[in-house]
Every structure is written in C-alpha cells, then in structure tokens.
Amino acid sequence: MQSSESKIQQEIRLACSRGSTRLWRNNSGSLPNPKTGTYVQFGVGSPGGSDLIGYRKVTITPEMVGTEIAVFAAVEVKAAKGRATEQQKAFIEHIRNAGGLAGVARSVDEAKSILLN
C-alpha cells in the first residue's frame, strides 16, 4: 500500500526537524475576504510555495569566525505518482538560485538528501 502525501509529509517533518534543521507545514490557499468578497492568498510563496519550509543551520567558513547562519529550506512533498506543478517548480528553482535548499521529496530519505546538499 502506498503512503498518502499527507502521511509522507508528516514523516518527513518529524524525521528531518532535528539537530540543525527545522521544518514547518506551509499551509497555503485562498479564502474570500468577508468584507470585500475578494480572494486573499496565504502561505509563503503562494501560489507554488513548498509544503514544508524552514531552515538548516550552517557554520560559516573560518573567515567569518565560525558564525552560524540559517539557510532557507523548502521541501515539496509528493506521493509516489505525484508531480510538481509549474508554480511549485518555479518556487523551488527560485530558492535554489538564492542559495537555499529546495526540492521534491517522496520519502524521508529524499528529504534528507535535499536538506544535506
């Protein structure tokens, strides 16, 4: 039996939010503004923001005297046959181009691979 996307997402969040890495669920979508009726989008990077966002703490080179910084991380979770949308792909590429860690994961091992690069 294959795992659902929400089950995989929970497994990744729990397994990968240890040590120097923290991940949170990035709820996203849109709801109507009750006063105006217009729709308001929510969620980091919405639309297309990854399911899990957070950071991995990194120790900088000796030139920066061992300073630790947080590197933004984004994991788009998909079930076995799930595919990232064009907006999700663009968000991942944007994070990577800015020096962050981002990718699509279908398992805890794939998420760990994204977060350790």
VEXTOR-998490 format. One line per 4 residues: number of its first residue (from 1); for each residue x negated, y, z negated of N, C-alpha, C. Coordinates in nm, 4 decimals, m for minus. Layout:
// residues N
NUM	X Y Z X Y Z X Y Z | ...
//
This chain:
// residues 117
1	m0.0836 m0.1178 0.0000 0.0000 0.0000 0.0000 m0.0887 0.1251 0.0000 | m0.0589 0.2178 0.0879 m0.1367 0.3403 0.0970 m0.0893 0.4417 m0.0058 | m0.1821 0.5214 m0.0546 m0.1503 0.6239 m0.1526 m0.0876 0.7446 m0.0854 | 0.0008 0.8110 m0.1579 0.0597 0.9345 m0.1074 m0.0417 1.0476 m0.1218
5	m0.0198 1.1522 m0.0469 m0.1087 1.2678 m0.0528 m0.1121 1.3262 m0.1939 | 0.0018 1.3346 m0.2613 0.0039 1.3923 m0.3963 m0.0731 1.3055 m0.4957 | m0.0677 1.1738 m0.4791 m0.1425 1.0838 m0.5679 m0.2929 1.0986 m0.5437 | m0.3336 1.1036 m0.4179 m0.4747 1.1223 m0.3842 m0.5226 1.2566 m0.4381
9	m0.4417 1.3588 m0.4217 m0.4767 1.4924 m0.4690 m0.5003 1.4927 m0.6199 | m0.4126 1.4287 m0.6946 m0.4272 1.4209 m0.8404 m0.5540 1.3435 m0.8777 | m0.5801 1.2339 m0.8093 m0.7009 1.1549 m0.8356 m0.8267 1.2379 m0.8113 | m0.8284 1.3127 m0.6989 m0.9439 1.3970 m0.6667 m0.9600 1.5066 m0.7719
13	m0.8516 1.5740 m0.8071 m0.8598 1.6837 m0.9036 m0.9153 1.6353 m1.0369 | m0.8677 1.5211 m1.0836 m0.9138 1.4693 m1.2121 m1.0576 1.4179 m1.2052 | m1.0928 1.3489 m1.0984 m1.2270 1.2900 m1.0876 m1.3350 1.3942 m1.0586 | m1.2985 1.5000 m0.9877 m1.4001 1.5964 m0.9438 m1.4059 1.7232 m1.0286
17	m1.3214 1.7372 m1.1263 m1.3233 1.8565 m1.2128 m1.3991 1.8268 m1.3412 | m1.5217 1.7853 m1.3245 m1.6086 1.7540 m1.4379 m1.7443 1.8167 m1.4142 | m1.8188 1.8311 m1.5205 m1.9539 1.8848 m1.5066 m1.9529 2.0252 m1.4512 | m2.0224 2.0451 m1.3420 m2.0378 2.1796 m1.2872 m1.9274 2.2188 m1.1889
21	m1.8288 2.1327 m1.1684 m1.7227 2.1600 m1.0713 m1.5872 2.1695 m1.1397 | m1.5062 2.2651 m1.0970 m1.3680 2.2789 m1.1434 m1.2783 2.2979 m1.0216 | m1.1677 2.2239 m1.0179 m1.0700 2.2359 m0.9098 m0.9315 2.2575 m0.9688 | m0.8524 2.3400 m0.9009 m0.7140 2.3635 m0.9400 m0.6232 2.3458 m0.8193
25	m0.4994 2.3097 m0.8468 m0.3972 2.2969 m0.7422 m0.3644 2.4357 m0.6908 | m0.3696 2.4524 m0.5611 m0.3348 2.5793 m0.4964 m0.1945 2.5672 m0.4391 | m0.0950 2.5961 m0.5224 0.0427 2.5937 m0.4738 0.0612 2.7057 m0.3726 | 0.1195 2.6726 m0.2599 0.1401 2.7740 m0.1575 0.2747 2.7520 m0.0905
29	0.3225 2.8567 m0.0288 0.4511 2.8517 0.0403 0.5072 2.9907 0.0539 | 0.6380 3.0009 0.0632 0.7025 3.1316 0.0703 0.8408 3.1225 0.0065 | 0.8815 3.2329 m0.0502 1.0129 3.2447 m0.1137 1.0719 3.3802 m0.0781 | 1.2051 3.3892 m0.0735 1.2648 3.5193 m0.0442 1.2562 3.6124 m0.1649
33	1.2250 3.7385 m0.1391 1.2291 3.8409 m0.2413 1.3768 3.8668 m0.2714 | 1.4209 3.8481 m0.3968 1.5634 3.8620 m0.4271 1.6179 4.0022 m0.4040 | 1.5320 4.1026 m0.4069 1.5787 4.2407 m0.3873 1.5883 4.2788 m0.2411 | 1.4940 4.2285 m0.1593 1.4901 4.2701 m0.0188 1.5312 4.1602 0.0785
37	1.5213 4.0348 0.0336 1.5536 3.9240 0.1225 1.4388 3.8835 0.2136 | 1.3317 3.9630 0.2164 1.2170 3.9265 0.2988 1.1365 3.8169 0.2293 | 1.0706 3.7352 0.3079 0.9938 3.6251 0.2516 0.8537 3.6720 0.2126 | 0.8088 3.6237 0.0973 0.6768 3.6559 0.0455 0.5971 3.5267 0.0382
41	0.4784 3.5279 0.0982 0.3926 3.4095 0.0947 0.3090 3.4124 m0.0321 | 0.2841 3.2936 m0.0872 0.1998 3.2839 m0.2058 0.1018 3.1696 m0.1889 | m0.0053 3.1752 m0.2659 m0.1120 3.0760 m0.2581 m0.2366 3.1383 m0.1976 | m0.3535 3.0993 m0.2467 m0.4798 3.1519 m0.1957 m0.4973 3.1070 m0.0514
45	m0.5185 3.2033 0.0373 m0.5403 3.1726 0.1781 m0.4157 3.1328 0.2525 | m0.3001 3.1619 0.1976 m0.1738 3.1204 0.2574 m0.1429 3.2047 0.3806 | m0.1000 3.1443 0.4909 m0.0864 3.0003 0.5113 m0.2203 2.9370 0.5495 | m0.2319 2.8107 0.5214 m0.3512 2.7354 0.5584 m0.4479 2.7104 0.4453
49	m0.4254 2.7732 0.3296 m0.5150 2.7532 0.2153 m0.5190 2.6076 0.1732 | m0.6331 2.5620 0.1307 m0.6509 2.4216 0.0926 m0.5719 2.3857 m0.0326 | m0.5411 2.2570 m0.0476 m0.4625 2.2068 m0.1604 m0.5312 2.2295 m0.2944 | m0.6612 2.2103 m0.2967 m0.7388 2.2254 m0.4194 m0.8452 2.3318 m0.3975
53	m0.8549 2.4256 m0.4903 m0.9574 2.5277 m0.4817 m1.0298 2.5375 m0.6150 | m1.1493 2.5894 m0.6135 m1.2244 2.6027 m0.7365 m1.3661 2.6441 m0.7074 | m1.4583 2.5890 m0.7859 m1.5982 2.6244 m0.7685 m1.6882 2.5112 m0.8135 | m1.8121 2.5190 m0.7689 m1.9188 2.4338 m0.8193 m2.0315 2.5245 m0.8643
57	m2.0750 2.5096 m0.9873 m2.1823 2.5917 m1.0415 m2.3143 2.5448 m0.9828 | m2.3940 2.6406 m0.9370 m2.5210 2.6120 m0.8727 m2.6294 2.6945 m0.9405 | m2.7443 2.6338 m0.9646 m2.8580 2.7066 m1.0194 m2.9397 2.7622 m0.9047 | m2.9645 2.8901 m0.9096 m3.0363 2.9602 m0.8035 m3.1872 2.9316 m0.8136
61	m3.2556 2.9552 m0.7068 m3.3996 2.9305 m0.6968 m3.4788 3.0108 m0.8007 | m3.6033 2.9733 m0.8240 m3.6861 3.0422 m0.9238 m3.6968 3.1937 m0.9027 | m3.6884 3.2384 m0.7780 m3.6947 3.3822 m0.7533 m3.5822 3.4570 m0.8239 | m3.4738 3.3884 m0.8523 m3.3605 3.4527 m0.9193 m3.3545 3.4124 m1.0662
65	m3.4639 3.3684 m1.1191 m3.4823 3.3389 m1.2604 m3.3777 3.2403 m1.3139 | m3.3447 3.1373 m1.2382 m3.2547 3.0331 m1.2861 m3.1109 3.0747 m1.3068 | m3.0712 3.1866 m1.2499 m2.9336 3.2327 m1.2628 m2.8388 3.1297 m1.2039 | m2.7281 3.1062 m1.2718 m2.6264 3.0161 m1.2184 m2.5146 3.0979 m1.1573
69	m2.4662 3.0517 m1.0425 m2.3542 3.1177 m0.9763 m2.2477 3.0136 m0.9438 | m2.1282 3.0614 m0.9221 m2.0187 2.9734 m0.8813 m2.0042 2.9816 m0.7296 | m2.0025 2.8672 m0.6644 m1.9830 2.8599 m0.5203 m1.8390 2.8168 m0.4961 | m1.7637 2.8959 m0.4205 m1.6232 2.8663 m0.3947 m1.6096 2.7302 m0.3268
73	m1.5099 2.6543 m0.3686 m1.4857 2.5219 m0.3118 m1.3386 2.5067 m0.2757 | m1.3119 2.4404 m0.1636 m1.1753 2.4170 m0.1182 m1.1662 2.2770 m0.0590 | m1.0709 2.1975 m0.1077 m1.0517 2.0616 m0.0576 m0.9084 2.0487 m0.0063 | m0.8944 2.0207 0.1211 m0.7638 1.9944 0.1810 m0.7414 1.8437 0.1714
77	m0.6380 1.8022 0.1005 m0.6131 1.6605 0.0755 m0.5129 1.6073 0.1775 | m0.5465 1.4933 0.2342 m0.4586 1.4278 0.3315 m0.4495 1.2794 0.2996 | m0.3338 1.2224 0.3257 m0.3171 1.0775 0.3168 m0.3899 1.0154 0.4363 | m0.3934 0.8850 0.4430 m0.4715 0.8130 0.5437 m0.4496 0.8633 0.6865
81	m0.3261 0.8885 0.7245 m0.2967 0.9287 0.8617 m0.2711 1.0783 0.8766 | m0.2821 1.1538 0.7674 m0.2556 1.2972 0.7715 m0.3622 1.3731 0.8491 | m0.3227 1.4822 0.9121 m0.4140 1.5655 0.9904 m0.4015 1.7104 0.9448 | m0.5140 1.7800 0.9399 m0.5143 1.9214 0.9031 m0.4519 2.0043 1.0150
85	m0.3752 2.1058 0.9755 m0.3182 2.1981 1.0739 m0.4275 2.2918 1.1237 | m0.3999 2.3637 1.2304 m0.4962 2.4608 1.2823 m0.5259 2.5678 1.1772 | m0.4244 2.6104 1.1019 m0.4455 2.7102 0.9967 m0.5344 2.6545 0.8855 | m0.5142 2.5289 0.8494 m0.5979 2.4662 0.7471 m0.7418 2.4522 0.7953
89	m0.7594 2.4144 0.9204 m0.8937 2.4040 0.9781 m0.9629 2.5405 0.9777 | m0.8875 2.6454 1.0111 m0.9443 2.7802 1.0136 m0.9856 2.8245 0.8729 | m0.9059 2.7925 0.7721 m0.9391 2.8279 0.6347 m1.0684 2.7574 0.5920 | m1.0775 2.6286 0.6209 m1.1973 2.5510 0.5865 m1.3200 2.6102 0.6551
93	m1.3082 2.6416 0.7818 m1.4197 2.6996 0.8566 m1.4599 2.8354 0.7989 | m1.3625 2.9150 0.7614 m1.3897 3.0464 0.7015 m1.4707 3.0310 0.5728 | m1.4303 2.9378 0.4872 m1.5009 2.9150 0.3610 m1.6432 2.8664 0.3888 | m1.6588 2.7735 0.4802 m1.7929 2.7234 0.5149 m1.8822 2.8349 0.5696
97	m1.8264 2.9171 0.6590 m1.9045 3.0259 0.7177 m1.9481 3.1285 0.6140 | m1.8728 3.1390 0.5046 m1.9060 3.2334 0.3978 m2.0003 3.1717 0.2946 | m2.0411 3.0456 0.3159 m2.1340 2.9810 0.2245 m2.0684 2.8936 0.1204 | m1.9369 2.8744 0.1314 m1.8657 2.7897 0.0362 m1.8661 2.6441 0.0774
101	m1.8059 2.5632 m0.0075 m1.7922 2.4195 0.0164 m1.6475 2.3922 0.0538 | m1.6230 2.3284 0.1662 m1.4849 2.3045 0.2087 m1.4782 2.1875 0.3053 | m1.3639 2.1178 0.3020 m1.3428 2.0078 0.3940 m1.2133 1.9356 0.3654 | m1.1885 1.8320 0.4446 m1.0689 1.7480 0.4305 m1.1115 1.6184 0.3632
105	m1.0331 1.5751 0.2633 m1.0646 1.4510 0.1914 m0.9420 1.3624 0.1846 | m0.9665 1.2326 0.2005 m0.8608 1.1324 0.1884 m0.8842 1.0411 0.0689 | m0.9903 1.0723 m0.0080 m1.0248 0.9910 m0.1247 m1.1136 1.0720 m0.2183 | m1.1309 1.0210 m0.3390 m1.2212 1.0839 m0.4353 m1.3625 1.0876 m0.3794
109	m1.4086 0.9789 m0.3192 m1.5448 0.9754 m0.2631 m1.5653 1.0803 m0.1559 | m1.4673 1.0998 m0.0690 m1.4797 1.2029 0.0350 m1.4828 1.3417 m0.0278 | m1.4029 1.3649 m0.1312 m1.4031 1.4942 m0.2001 m1.5386 1.5194 m0.2649 | m1.5936 1.4187 m0.3303 m1.7253 1.4322 m0.3943 m1.8310 1.4661 m0.2899
113	m1.8213 1.4063 m0.1731 m1.9156 1.4340 m0.0649 m1.9079 1.5807 m0.0221 | m1.7894 1.6352 m0.0131 m1.7709 1.7772 0.0223 m1.8327 1.8657 m0.0844 | m1.8079 1.8335 m0.2108 m1.8485 1.9177 m0.3217 m1.9972 1.9107 m0.3526 | m2.0648 1.8081 m0.3041 m2.2080 1.7943 m0.3327 m2.2958 1.8464 m0.2198
117	m2.2369 1.8909 m0.1101 m2.3172 1.9434 0.0024 m2.3498 2.0884 m0.0178
//
